[in-house]
Amino acid sequence: MAMPLYQISSKLLEDTVGKVSDNLTSVVLAASVITLTIGYVSKLLLKQTLDNNVKPPPYIPSWIPFLGHAIAFGKSPIEFLENAYEKYGPVFSFTMVGSTFTYLVGSDAAALMFNSKNEDLNAEDVYSKLTTPVFGKGVAYDVPNHIFLEQKKMLKTGLNIAHFKHHVKIIEDETIEYFERWGDSGETNLFESLAELIILTASACLHGQEIRSMLTEHVAQLYADLDGGFSHEAWLLPGWLPLPSFRRRDRAHKEIKNIFFKVIQKRRKSNEKVDDILQTLIDATYKTGKPLNDGEIAGMLIGLLLAGQHTSSTTSSWLGFYLAKNKEIQNRCYAEQKTACGEDLPALELDQLKDLTLLDHCLKETLRLRPPIMTMMRMARSTQTASGYTIPAGHQVCVSPTVNHRLHDTWDERMEFNPDRYLNDNYAAGEKFAYVPFGAGRHRCIGENFAYVQIKTIWSTMLRKYEFELVDGYFPTINYTTMIHTPNNPVIRYKRRQH
């Protein structure tokens, strides 16, 4: 195309020069106009050529303006995405509430998200609106990514094996004390119980005893109000709206931060060196040498607790229902406790948790079938390519662990709870991003190891004390109305073991 255009422009220029050879100004003007015209035409033709080579993701049409597929997606998101995958393939787009979402399904397509740099697929653009009112200013997605990475590194420093060894004892003691109220048998809302226990154990381990000792019923309600900030309303609506849940969230944030400020200031003044995460953050500095201020420490402590609270309590609950449904596996898990720890079931230790292979596999399988985070999202700040499709800037790029974890071309018996599948290291056909309950790559959750220690310790203690079964065979359905997919009507039956 370049040669014909050049020849055309030369011919036009020669003709024009011939006609106005006595007027140099006219020659220059004519040449300029022709050159600009040819340049503009060339640009249009080049753009058309490039556009012809661009292959946008298949778009799922909707006849509902603005809302798009929000109703269908909200009603049954997994079914919606699986049907779209079957019809459109690994990359597809659709509109919800005025935004365009592009989903990457399968390991190959998902590689775009997990290998991307934050300046290309940006997390703050998606999550800051949700997290900043809960965690506070100056932390997490309210700061530039390089600052957030430094903050995550500080937290990761405190989430180490030396602390985990101490955490096992704390979690076991909290669990034993909590379940004393259950009695010998009965039925209970498992999710509510475990949500409360997760807060108690996480606070004791991650915040330190000063803050854990303040965890009264009132403070627990503040946490619940703050946690209520992770809602679809907070996601979709302006934060300044006078909604009751927004007011409760903001009031709880202020009150909890004031509690943390008092503890932080007391610790600073005492000069007492306690080996916990609070002390880790007080002693931490950025690369510039600047220490964290009290607001940053308080915000990071809130984030550390709440970022994992909902996910761990949800996962713990689903694990309980899978064990209740599969009594043979539950009995094997109890037998494993005696084999790994001793017939008299002494106090748990971190090294013993590592030997609880079946319990570990049950937890993995629970996270496969019921990952608490259904969708991970990033905002495309620039044009991206996945599986041969070009994704424009401005799309919200998404990966659903739930969908990836049960693709029929990756997982055998994909809907079955089968913890023994993990005896084979090639359980996901060797696909790198087929199993991503905690994310992957640079986006992997820093709390993964603590979550495993916490949940395995809690369920080891519970299995030693109780047998579990479903109530009249009822296995909970999924509650899609919350951002974390909790179990509907999570009532379970328990009975104290007769040793």
C-alpha positions in Angstrom: 0.0 0.0 0.0 3.0 2.4 0.7 4.2 2.4 -3.0 0.9 3.3 -4.6 0.3 6.0 -2.1 3.7 7.4 -2.8 3.2 7.3 -6.5 -0.2 9.0 -6.2 1.2 11.8 -4.1 4.1 12.3 -6.5 1.8 12.5 -9.5 -0.5 15.0 -7.7 2.5 17.1 -6.7 3.9 17.1 -10.2 0.6 18.2 -11.7 0.1 20.9 -9.2 3.7 22.2 -9.6 3.2 22.3 -13.3 0.2 24.5 -13.0 1.6 27.0 -10.5 5.3 27.0 -11.4 5.3 30.8 -11.5 4.1 31.1 -7.9 6.5 29.6 -5.3 4.1 30.3 -2.5 1.3 28.5 -4.2 3.6 25.6 -4.9 4.6 25.3 -1.2 1.0 25.6 -0.1 -0.3 23.1 -2.5 2.4 20.6 -1.6 1.6 21.0 2.0 -2.1 20.5 1.5 -1.5 17.5 -0.7 1.0 15.9 1.7 -1.3 16.4 4.7 -4.2 15.0 2.7 -2.2 12.0 1.7 -1.0 11.5 5.3 -4.5 11.6 6.6 -5.7 9.1 4.0 -2.7 6.9 4.8 -3.6 7.0 8.5 -7.2 6.1 7.8 -6.1 3.2 5.6 -3.5 2.0 8.1 -6.0 2.2 10.9 -8.5 0.2 8.8 -5.8 -2.4 8.2 -4.9 -2.6 11.9 -8.6 -2.8 12.9 -9.0 -5.6 10.4 -6.2 -7.5 12.2 -7.7 -6.8 15.7 -9.8 -9.6 17.0 -12.0 -8.4 19.9 -13.4 -10.9 22.4 -16.8 -12.3 21.5 -19.4 -10.0 23.0 -22.6 -11.4 24.7 -25.4 -9.2 23.5 -28.1 -7.9 25.9 -31.4 -6.1 25.1 -31.4 -4.4 28.6 -29.7 -1.0 28.4 -27.0 -0.1 31.0 -27.9 -3.1 33.3 -26.9 -5.5 30.6 -26.5 -9.0 32.1 -26.4 -7.9 35.7 -29.7 -9.7 36.6 -28.8 -13.0 35.0 -25.2 -12.9 36.3 -26.3 -12.0 39.8 -28.9 -14.8 39.9 -26.5 -17.6 39.0 -23.0 -16.3 38.1 -21.3 -19.7 37.8 -23.9 -21.1 35.4 -23.8 -17.8 33.4 -20.0 -18.1 33.0 -20.0 -21.8 32.3 -22.6 -21.4 29.6 -20.7 -18.5 28.1 -17.5 -20.5 28.0 -19.3 -23.4 26.2 -20.7 -21.0 23.6 -18.0 -18.4 23.2 -14.7 -20.0 24.3 -12.0 -18.9 26.7 -12.3 -15.2 26.3 -15.6 -13.3 26.2 -17.1 -9.9 27.1 -20.4 -8.6 28.4 -21.9 -5.5 30.0 -23.1 -5.0 33.6 -24.2 -1.7 35.1 -22.5 0.3 32.4 -19.1 -1.5 32.6 -17.7 -4.0 30.2 -16.3 -7.2 31.8 -14.0 -9.6 30.0 -13.6 -13.0 31.5 -10.5 -15.2 31.0 -11.5 -18.9 31.4 -9.0 -21.7 31.5 -5.3 -21.8 32.4 -4.0 -20.4 29.1 -6.3 -17.3 29.1 -5.9 -16.7 32.8 -2.1 -16.4 32.4 -2.7 -12.8 31.2 -3.9 -11.7 34.6 -1.4 -13.7 36.7 1.6 -12.7 34.7 0.6 -9.1 34.1 2.2 -6.0 35.6 0.1 -3.7 37.7 0.5 -0.8 35.3 -1.1 -2.9 32.6 -3.9 -4.7 34.5 -4.5 -2.5 37.6 -5.9 -3.6 40.9 -6.3 -0.2 42.6 -8.7 0.9 39.9 -11.0 -2.0 40.8 -10.7 -2.6 44.5 -9.9 0.8 46.1 -13.5 1.9 46.2 -14.3 -1.2 48.2 -11.3 -1.5 50.5 -10.4 2.1 51.4 -13.5 2.9 53.5 -12.9 -0.4 55.4 -9.1 -0.4 55.8 -8.6 3.4 55.8 -6.4 5.8 53.8 -2.8 5.2 53.2 -2.8 1.4 52.9 -3.6 -1.4 50.5 -5.3 -0.1 47.3 -5.3 3.5 48.5 -1.5 3.8 47.7 0.6 3.4 44.6 1.3 -0.3 43.9 5.0 -0.1 44.9 4.1 1.2 48.3 1.4 -1.5 48.7 4.1 -4.2 47.8 6.3 -2.8 50.5 3.4 -3.0 53.0 2.7 -6.6 52.0 6.3 -7.5 52.5 6.2 -6.1 56.0 3.1 -8.2 56.8 4.7 -11.3 55.2 7.7 -10.8 57.5 5.4 -11.4 60.5 3.7 -14.4 58.9 6.6 -16.8 59.3 7.1 -20.3 60.6 8.4 -19.2 64.0 5.1 -17.3 64.6 3.0 -20.2 63.1 4.4 -22.6 65.8 3.1 -20.2 68.4 -0.1 -19.7 66.6 -1.1 -23.4 66.6 -1.2 -23.3 70.4 -3.2 -20.1 70.5 -5.7 -21.3 67.9 -6.2 -24.7 69.6 -6.8 -23.1 73.0 -9.3 -20.6 71.6 -11.1 -23.4 69.7 -11.4 -25.7 72.8 -12.7 -22.8 74.9 -15.2 -21.7 72.2 -16.8 -25.2 71.7 -17.3 -25.7 75.4 -20.6 -23.9 74.9 -21.8 -26.5 72.4 -22.6 -29.3 74.9 -22.7 -33.0 73.9 -25.0 -32.8 70.9 -27.3 -30.6 68.9 -27.7 -28.6 65.7 -26.1 -25.3 65.0 -25.4 -22.6 62.4 -21.9 -23.7 61.5 -21.0 -20.6 59.5 -22.0 -18.2 62.3 -20.0 -20.2 64.8 -16.9 -20.5 62.7 -17.1 -16.8 61.6 -17.0 -15.8 65.3 -14.2 -18.3 66.1 -12.1 -17.1 63.1 -12.2 -13.5 64.3 -11.1 -14.6 67.8 -8.3 -16.8 66.7 -7.1 -14.4 64.0 -7.1 -11.4 66.4 -5.2 -13.4 69.0 -2.6 -14.5 66.5 -2.3 -11.4 64.2 -3.1 -8.5 66.5 -1.6 -9.6 69.8 -3.0 -10.1 73.2 -3.6 -6.4 74.0 -6.1 -6.2 71.1 -7.5 -9.7 71.6 -8.3 -8.9 75.2 -10.5 -6.0 74.1 -12.5 -8.2 71.8 -15.8 -7.9 73.7 -19.2 -8.5 72.2 -19.4 -4.8 71.3 -16.0 -4.9 69.5 -17.1 -8.1 67.7 -20.1 -6.2 66.4 -17.9 -3.4 65.2 -15.9 -5.9 63.2 -19.2 -7.2 61.8 -20.3 -3.7 60.8 -16.9 -3.0 59.2 -17.0 -6.3 57.4 -20.4 -5.3 56.1 -18.6 -2.7 54.0 -17.6 -5.5 51.6 -21.0 -5.5 49.8 -22.4 -5.2 46.4 -23.8 -1.8 47.4 -20.4 -0.6 48.3 -19.1 -1.9 45.0 -21.7 -0.3 42.8 -22.8 2.9 44.6 -21.0 6.1 45.7 -19.6 5.8 49.2 -21.1 9.1 50.3 -24.7 7.9 50.0 -26.4 7.9 53.5 -27.1 4.1 53.5 -27.4 2.5 56.9 -24.7 0.0 56.1 -22.3 2.7 55.0 -22.9 4.7 58.2 -22.3 1.6 60.3 -19.2 0.8 58.4 -17.7 4.3 58.8 -18.6 4.5 62.5 -17.1 1.1 63.1 -13.9 2.0 61.2 -13.4 5.2 63.3 -14.0 3.4 66.6 -11.8 0.4 65.8 -9.0 2.6 64.7 -9.2 4.6 68.0 -8.9 1.3 69.9 -5.8 0.3 67.8 -4.3 3.8 68.3 -4.4 3.4 72.1 -2.7 0.0 71.9 -0.1 1.1 69.4 0.8 4.2 71.5 0.9 2.1 74.7 3.3 -0.4 73.0 5.5 2.5 71.7 5.8 4.1 75.1 6.5 0.8 77.0 9.5 0.0 74.8 8.5 -3.6 75.4 9.6 -5.9 72.5 6.9 -8.5 71.9 7.4 -11.0 69.1 4.2 -10.4 67.2 3.0 -8.7 64.1 2.0 -5.5 65.9 5.7 -5.2 66.9 6.8 -6.1 63.4 4.8 -3.2 62.0 6.0 -0.7 64.7 9.6 -1.6 63.9 9.1 -1.7 60.1 10.4 1.0 57.7 9.9 1.7 54.0 12.9 1.5 51.7 13.3 5.3 52.2 13.8 4.7 56.0 10.5 6.2 56.9 8.6 4.3 59.6 4.9 3.5 59.5 2.7 6.0 61.2 -0.1 4.9 63.6 -2.8 5.3 60.9 -0.9 3.0 58.5 -0.3 0.4 61.2 -4.0 0.4 62.3 -5.2 0.1 58.7 -2.8 -2.8 58.0 -4.0 -4.6 61.1 -7.6 -4.1 60.0 -6.8 -5.3 56.5 -4.9 -8.3 57.8 -7.8 -9.5 59.9 -10.8 -8.7 57.6 -9.1 -9.7 54.3 -9.0 -13.3 55.6 -11.9 -13.4 58.0 -14.7 -13.9 55.5 -12.7 -16.2 53.2 -11.5 -18.5 56.1 -14.8 -18.7 57.8 -16.5 -19.5 54.5 -14.0 -22.2 53.6 -14.1 -23.7 57.1 -17.8 -24.0 56.9 -17.9 -25.6 53.5 -15.2 -28.1 54.7 -17.4 -29.0 57.6 -20.4 -29.8 55.3 -18.2 -31.9 52.9 -17.0 -33.9 55.9 -20.5 -34.3 57.2 -21.7 -35.5 53.8 -18.8 -37.9 53.4 -18.7 -39.9 56.6 -16.1 -42.4 55.4 -13.7 -39.5 54.7 -14.6 -37.9 58.0 -13.7 -41.1 59.8 -10.4 -41.3 57.9 -9.6 -37.8 59.0 -10.2 -38.7 62.6 -8.1 -41.8 62.3 -5.3 -39.7 60.8 -5.3 -37.5 63.9 -4.3 -40.6 66.0 -1.8 -41.8 63.5 0.0 -38.5 63.0 -0.3 -37.1 66.5 -0.6 -40.1 68.8 -3.4 -42.3 70.1 -4.0 -40.1 73.2 -4.3 -37.1 70.9 -1.9 -34.7 72.6 -1.8 -30.9 72.0 -1.3 -30.0 68.4 2.1 -28.9 67.0 2.9 -27.3 63.7 5.0 -30.2 62.5 2.0 -32.5 63.1 -0.2 -30.4 61.0 2.2 -31.0 58.1 1.6 -34.8 58.5 -2.2 -34.5 58.3 -2.2 -35.2 54.6 -5.8 -36.2 54.2 -7.1 -33.2 56.1 -4.8 -31.0 53.9 -6.3 -32.6 50.8 -9.8 -32.1 52.0 -9.1 -28.5 52.5 -7.6 -28.2 49.0 -10.7 -29.9 47.5 -13.0 -27.6 49.4 -11.1 -24.6 48.0 -11.4 -26.1 44.6 -15.2 -26.7 44.7 -16.0 -23.6 46.8 -13.3 -21.0 46.5 -14.5 -18.1 48.6 -13.5 -15.5 46.0 -15.6 -16.2 42.9 -13.9 -13.5 40.7 -10.6 -11.8 40.7 -10.6 -8.5 38.8 -8.2 -6.0 37.2 -8.8 -2.8 35.2 -7.1 -2.9 31.7 -5.2 0.4 31.5 -3.8 -0.5 28.1 -4.7 -2.9 25.3 -4.1 -6.5 26.2 -4.0 -9.8 24.3 -5.2 -13.2 25.6 -5.8 -16.4 23.6 -5.6 -14.4 20.3 -8.1 -11.8 21.3 -7.4 -8.1 21.8 -8.9 -6.6 25.0 -9.3 -2.8 24.9 -8.3 -0.5 27.7 -11.2 0.2 30.1 -12.4 -3.4 30.3 -12.6 -5.0 33.7 -10.5 -8.2 33.2 -11.7 -11.1 35.3 -10.7 -14.6 36.2 -13.1 -16.9 38.1 -11.4 -19.5 40.3 -14.7 -21.3 40.7 -15.1 -21.8 36.9 -11.4 -22.7 36.4 -11.6 -25.2 39.2 -14.2 -27.3 37.5 -13.6 -27.2 33.8 -14.5 -30.6 32.4 -11.4 -30.6 30.1 -9.1 -30.1 33.1 -10.6 -32.0 36.0 -11.8 -35.6 36.2 -15.1 -36.0 38.1 -15.0 -32.3 38.3 -18.1 -31.9 40.5 -17.2 -34.7 43.0 -15.5 -34.1 46.3 -12.5 -36.3 46.0 -9.5 -35.3 48.2 -7.5 -38.3 47.0 -7.0 -36.6 43.6 -4.2 -34.7 45.2 -2.2 -37.8 45.8 -1.3 -37.3 42.1 1.0 -34.3 41.6 -0.5 -34.0 38.1 -4.1 -33.6 39.5 -4.9 -30.6 37.2 -3.2 -32.0 34.0 -0.2 -29.9 34.8 -1.9 -26.6 34.0 -0.3 -23.8 35.9 -3.4 -21.7 36.5 -6.1 -24.4 36.8 -6.1 -24.2 40.6 -5.9 -20.6 41.9 -7.9 -20.2 45.2 -5.3 -17.8 46.5 -4.4 -16.3 43.2 -1.0 -16.9 41.6 2.3 -15.2 40.7 2.9 -11.7 42.0 -0.8 -11.5 42.9 -0.8 -14.5 45.3 -2.3 -14.0 48.7 0.2 -13.5 51.4 -2.2 -15.0 54.0 -2.3 -18.4 52.3 0.0 -20.2 54.8 -1.7 -18.7 57.8 -5.1 -19.7 56.5 -4.0 -23.3 56.2 -2.5 -23.3 59.7 -5.7 -21.7 61.1 -8.2 -23.9 59.4 -6.4 -27.2 59.9 -5.8 -26.4 63.6 -9.5 -25.6 64.1 -10.8 -28.6 62.2 -8.3 -30.9 63.9 -9.6 -29.8 67.3 -13.2 -30.1 66.1 -12.8 -33.6 64.7 -11.2 -34.7 67.9 -14.2 -33.5 69.9 -17.2 -34.2 67.6 -18.8 -36.2 64.9 -20.7 -34.3 62.2 -23.6 -35.2 60.0 -26.0 -33.4 57.7 -29.5 -32.4 59.0 -32.0 -34.6 57.1 -29.5 -34.9 54.3 -29.5 -31.2 53.5 -26.3 -29.9 51.9 -26.3 -26.1 51.7 -26.8 -24.3 48.4 -24.6 -21.3 47.6 -25.6 -17.8 48.6 -24.8 -15.6 45.6 -26.1 -12.4 47.1 -22.9 -11.8 49.0 -19.5 -11.0 47.5 -18.1 -14.1 49.3 -20.1 -17.1 48.4 -21.3 -18.4 51.7 -23.5 -21.4 52.4 -27.3 -20.9 52.6 -28.9 -22.1 55.8 -25.7 -23.7 57.1 -27.2 -25.8 59.9 -25.2 -28.9 60.8 -25.7 -31.7 63.4 -22.9 -32.6 65.9 -22.4 -35.2 68.6 -19.5 -35.5 71.1 -17.2 -38.4 70.4 -17.0 -41.2 72.9 -13.3 -41.9 73.1 
